[in-house]
Amino acid sequence: MTNSIAQPHETATNRNVVKLFQVGDKVVNAHEILPLLERYQLLPQLIREIILDQAISNLSCSESEQQAAVERFFQHYNLTTQEQQQTWLQSQNLTPEKLKERVGRSVLLDKFKITTWNSKVESYFMSRKASLDQVMYSLLRVKDIGIAQELYFRIKEGEKSFSDLAREYSQGLEAHTNGLVGPMPLSKPHPVIAKLLAVSQPGQMRPPTRLEDWFVIVRLEKYMPAQLDESMRRHLIDELFETWLGQQLRQVGPLRPLDASPSA
């Protein structure tokens, strides 16, 4: 009889297992990655970054652009000395090359946004302007119409200021700011209040108006029309970018593992 050493039985499943890395006692296999990303809610971020990598794949940034981005990064986080920078890199498990790659990607994303949407900003601004205009207004609200009317006439006759009566009588958070609210986009207040403000002139006070369980007195203090300056341009480009990215994410749909087995 010939002596032999028993070999472990190798199944197709065992042959296909690809071990990626180990954390403590846990060995993470390739087929576990997708379920783990879903469990820890990291899958949407991964998909987002893959989409962005594809979007910027045809763009490039020079060595000087990368270096300037690194310097801005360190300035932003007040890392002014080489010692501080090195300590930070070590704490983040990053090399200077990896940091340069990371901030360089941000430069490419900025280029992608500007190249794609800069020419569309003016028309988008006009379509959004009504909701971008800012207002400051005074607000006083109570639940009794009689009190609301009395307070309205006391303010109108100059017996007491709006701020004094709002601080004393208003039953909302505005009482803590002497009735003053804003500045904020005109689209943000309750639609009833926004409508009153939209047809008011600065300094004009509206009589008590019913708003759900409240009676409100509103006075427009300041109207600030939106301007398409550099800050607004950047804000709108980011809005257009996020809208596009949301559409791309929805198109991806649910992910399913690809069948890695050879076809018959």
Summary of the structure (lengths in Angstrom):
residues: 264
radius of gyration: 30.2
end to end distance: 39.9
largest distance: 117.8
contacts: 634
relative contact order: 0.11
helix: 55%
strand: 16%
